[in-house]
Amino acid sequence: MKLFGYWRSSATYRVRIAMELKGLEFDYEPVNLLKGEQRSPAFLRRNPQGLVPALQTKEGAILTQSIAIVEFLEERYPETPLLPHDAEQRAKARAIAAIIACEAQPFMNLRIQTYLKEECDFDADAVKSWLNRWSGGAMASVESLIAREKGPFCLGDKPTVADAFLVPQMFGALRFGIDLSKAARIKAVYDHCNSLDAFKRAHPQNQPDAIPG
Ligand SMILES: N[C@@H](CCC(=O)N[C@@H](CS)C(=O)NCC(=O)O)C(=O)O
């Protein structure tokens, strides 16, 4: 398999975590978002949406959208499942992934940030308060969903898709200076995940296209 992505893209980071947790081998082809390579004709042929990640399967199909890619990996490679056995917990894991992918991360996206700064004249403070309201609000919902869960991960003692989505979101939240003073359980899960080899291998700073920082 080949993963097209960008080191600091949180949606790519989700897929890397899922693949690492499942022990899958894959090649990685960087798409430099800052240089606009996601809009090149070659990449648009792979993903007409002009977004990373895209995953080329062993059969040569190109899959897009991190939720769909992770669900594909779960179906095609069911060993080391990333969805809980219990149906209610499974729904909760999917809900956490959906809150992050649909309601927290999109506001941090490069094209949205560029729009705010270039077309809405948002300065750094305005961007930060906007992000705190919308992304921070979604993170608060995740915190309340997992607050009473036991175990070192979002939902118990095994990593699930909830962790694969939460860790990149937290990485982005720290980068964008989102207020996390009321996210104690999220922070504990984040620290635990980052102590594990699979999460370390998936970390943005450990990618070949990373800019050391
Ligand atoms: N909903 C998509 C989001 C993909 C996405 O937003 N990718 C970002 C990087 S995290 C991107 O390619 N941005 C390029 C741009 O904004 O031009 C997914 O989950 O895969």
The ligand as a Gaussian input file, in Angstrom:
#p B3LYP/6-31G(d) Opt

LIG

0 1
 N      -12.246000      15.052000       5.907000
 C      -10.949000      14.814000       5.328000
 C      -10.067000      15.982000       5.651000
 C       -8.818000      15.989000       4.820000
 C       -8.064000      17.274000       5.027000
 O       -8.633000      18.271000       5.465000
 N       -6.776000      17.266000       4.668000
 C       -5.997000      18.453000       4.833000
 C       -4.751000      18.153000       5.668000
 S       -5.199000      17.615000       7.301000
 C       -5.538000      18.947000       3.479000
 O       -5.232000      18.171000       2.602000
 N       -5.515000      20.273000       3.308000
 C       -5.064000      20.862000       2.102000
 C       -5.595000      22.248000       1.892000
 O       -6.266000      22.777000       2.777000
 O       -5.320000      22.800000       0.822000
 C      -10.350000      13.508000       5.887000
 O      -10.738000      13.128000       6.984000
 O       -9.547000      12.864000       5.199000

